[in-house]
Amino acid sequence: MRLVLRLLAVALCALLVGLGIWQLERRAWKLDLIERIDARVHAQPVAAPGPQAWKTMSAAADEYRRVRAGGTFLNDHETLVKAVTERGGGFWVITPLKTDQGFTVLVNRGFVPAEEARAARRTADPSVVVGLVRMSEPKGGFLRANDPDTDRWYSRDVAAIAAKRGLSDTAPYFIDAEASPGAGPQGGLTIIDFPNNHLIYALTWFGLAIMVTAGLVFI
């Protein structure tokens, strides 16, 4: 019986050490991810990806890439998406931009409080948008499904919004616009946060492994 308990303790110790090593590997991956995203966010903006690049785009390779797009806003096709930010509740103002290259891309021009949702905020002038590539958010938000029929939106679902607004040749991503001077939607509110608690988890697993090892003395 004592031998069986010792064998089980050794197996448990090996498992705990393995979990600790796995968390250290996850920490290394997370630090690399944070470094890559930080480099994208602070890089000089590049041209927004056009149709030739859409099929190969992915969140891992392209999200949070800083881009620039010039064109004209299609204000009659604007969409309000429910939002909760550090500034309170309200809406994201999503406006299609007909780019100079001919394709359309949805632009999250920024946040407006609920009481200002219908306030004047439009421009018909040619515009240049600088912001971050964001991937589509299909279906809806947490416990809230988008309802295109009633035009109620809880996530920035590019395909669904484009279909509802009758847009064609629309990019599969949207652009989170940077903050701009003057009145209007408040851009630059993109939250970039990657929790990195892997070292704490690793130390916890290693600590438990030490406790199991110490317990072998009394078996």
N, C-alpha and C positions, 0 to 999 in steps of 0.2 A: 504493500500500500504506500509506504513512504517513497519507494522508487517511482511509483506512478505519479505521485504528487510532484516530485522533483522534475520528472520529465515534462509534466504539464507546465510547471513554473518556467522551465527553460524555454519551452515553446512559446509561452506567453511573453517572456522577456524578448525573444527574437522578434515576435510580432510587433511589440511596442517600439523596439529599436528601428524596425523597418518603417513603421509609421512616422517616426521622427525624421528619418532620412528622407522619406517622401515629402514631408513638409519643407525640409531644407531645399529640395529640388524645386518645389512649388514656389518657394520664396525667390529663388534665383530666376525662375521664369517670370514672376510678377515684377521683379526689379527691372528685368530687361524690357517687359511690356511698358512699364511706366516711362522708362528712358526713351523708347521709340515713340510713344504718344507725345511726350513732351517735346521731342524734336519736331514732330509734325506740326504741333500747335504753334510753335514759334518760328517755323520756317517761312521763307518768303512765299507769298501765294503763287500758285501755278494755275494754269487754265483749268476750269471745271471740266471733268471728263466728259467727252462727247460720246455719241452712239457707238463708235468703234471700240470703246473701252468698257461698255456697260456689262457685257457678258462675263468679263473676267474680274469684275469688281467684287470685293468681299470686305466684311467688317475688319478682319485681321489685317488686311493690306491697305485699306483705304479710309477707314473711319477716323475722323478728327484731322484729316489732311486739310491744310489751309489752301483755299482756292479763290479764284477771282472769276466773275462772270459779268459780262456787259450785255445790256439789252433793254427791253421795255417791259414794265410790269403790266400784267393783264388784270387790272383792278376789279373788273366785273366778275372775275372767277375766284375771288378771295374766299378763304375758309377760316373760320375761327375754331380753334381746338382748345378744349378745356385745359387749364394749367394751374398748378399750384407751385409758387416760387417763393424765394426769400422775401419777395415784396408782397406776398399775399396771393389770394385767389384771383383768377381772371382768365385770359385767353392768350394763346399764341396766335399771331396773325400770319397765316400762311398764304402767300401770294405767288402765283406762277410768274416766272420771268421768261419772256420769249427772248432767247439769246441772239446775239449777233450771228452766231453760227447756224441758227435755224431751229435748234431743238429747244424744248421747254424744260425748265427745272423749277421745282417748288422751292421757295425761299421762306424760311421762318424769319420774318423781319423783326420779331421780338415779342415782348410781353406787353399787354395792356390790361389794366384793372377792369373788372366786370362792368363798372359804371361808365367806362370810357370805350366800351367795345364797339359802339357804333359811331364814335366821334370821327371827324374827318382826319384821315391819315394817309391820303393817297397822293401819288404823283404820276403824271403822264409823261414826264420827261424821261429821256434815256438815262439809265442808271448803271452804275458799276457796283456790284455787290462783292464784298470780301467776307469770307466766313469759313466755317468748318463743314466738311462733308459729314453727313449723318445718314445712317442706313434707315430704311423704312421701318416703321413700327406697326406691323399688321395687326388687324382685328380689334384692338382697343387697349384701354388702360387696365389697371388693377381692378378686377370685379366690375368693370364697366365696358361693355361692347359698343363699338361704333355703330351708329344707326344712320346710314346714308339716306334712307327714305325721309327721315325727319331732319336731316342735316345736323345731327348731333355727333360731335367728334370728341373722343377722349384720348386718341393717340394720332401720331402723324403717319398715317397709313398712305404712302405715296400712291400706290396703285388704285386704292379705293377712292381717294380724293380726286385723282386725275380722271377716273371713270365718271364720277359724279359730276364733275365740271366739264366733261366732254373734251378733255385735252388729249392731244395726240403727240407722238414722238416725245414722250416725257421721260426724263432721266429717272432711274430706279432709286435714286437717293434724293435727299433734300439738303439745303445749305442753311446752317445756323448762322445768320448774319451777325457780324461784329457790331459793337455799339457805335452809333453815329451821332453827331451833334444835332441839336434841334429837337423839336417836338415830334411825337410819333411813338411807335412801338419801341420798347427798350430792348435793344439787342445786346449781345455779349453776355448772355446769362447761361451759357452752356455749362453744365456741371460735369467736371471731369474728376472722378473720384474712384480710385481702385484700392479698396481696403487691403492692407498687407499685414495680417496677423500671423503669418506662417511661422515666424520665429518663436512666438509665444506658444503656438501649438506644438512645435518641435520640442521645445523645452519641457512642455507638459508630458509628452510621450516619453522623452528620455528620463524624466523624473520618475514616472511610474515604473519604467524599466529598472531603475536603480532600486526602487522600493521592493519590486518583486525579487531582484537579485539578493537584496538584504534578507528578505523573508526566507530564502533558501537555507540560511544558517539555522533556522528554527524548525526546519522540516526533517 
